[in-house]
């Protein structure tokens, strides 16, 4: 299972995405599950990271599910109209 860090803002987004994509190599199951329960401080960059990870997963024929997402992340996704693209479990 992949995990998001405690903090994911613009400053960490590029490194976080690279780490998540690198971790996809070990993920054979579909859907790929990303654990977001530890995510405490974030901005809209967290959504950008998850959307790009979703695109990479779909390119590999896998779905993406975000587990334990904070309510504020869900609210932010709904505000941008992309909540349907990042299903929660």
N, C-alpha and C positions, 0 to 999 in steps of 0.2 A: 504494500500500500504506500502511495506517495503522500507526503504531508506538506502543508504550507507552514511557513515559519510564524513566529509570534508577531513579527512586524513585516509588513509588505507594502511599502510605499514606492514612489517613483525611483527613489535611490536604490532600492533592492530588487526592483522588478526584473531587470535584465539577468542578473545573476541567479535569481530564483527560477526564472523560466528555463535557463540553461540547465540548472540542476534537476528540475522536473523532467525535462526532455531526456536528459541522460538517464534518469531513473526509469523511463519508459522501456528501455531495453530489457529490463528484468521482469516487466509486467507482461504476462502472456494471456491473462484473462481479459475478457470483455464483459462488463464495462471496466474501465480503469477507474479505480476509486481514489479520490484525493481527500485526505483528512484535513479539514479546516478548523478543527475544534480548538487548536492553540492560537489561532489567528486573533490577535487582540488589537493591534494598531495597524490600520490600513487606509488606503485611499482608493480611488477608482482604478489605480494601476493593478490592484488585485484582480479586478474584473478583466482587465486587458490580458493579464497573465493566464487566467483561466480560459478565456476565449481562444487565445493562441494555442494553449495546450489542447483544448477541444479540437481545434483545426488539425493539429498534428495527429491526434488520436483518430479522427475521422479519416484522415489520409491513410492511416494504417488499418482501417477497417474496424476500429474499436470505438465504443461509446465512452463517454466520460460522465462520472457521477461525483458530486461533491458531497461529502459526508460531514455532518457536524458544523455546517456553516453558521456563523454568528447571524443573529437576526438583522443586524445593521447591513451585513453583506447582502442578504436576501432582499432587504428593502432597497438598497442601492441598485441591485440588478433589476428590480421591478420598476424603479424610477426611470432607468434607461431603456426599459422594455426588452430586456434580454434574459429575464428570469426563466423563460422556457428553454433557453439554450444551455442553461447550467442546472440540470436536474439535481435535486437533493435526494439523499436517501435517509 
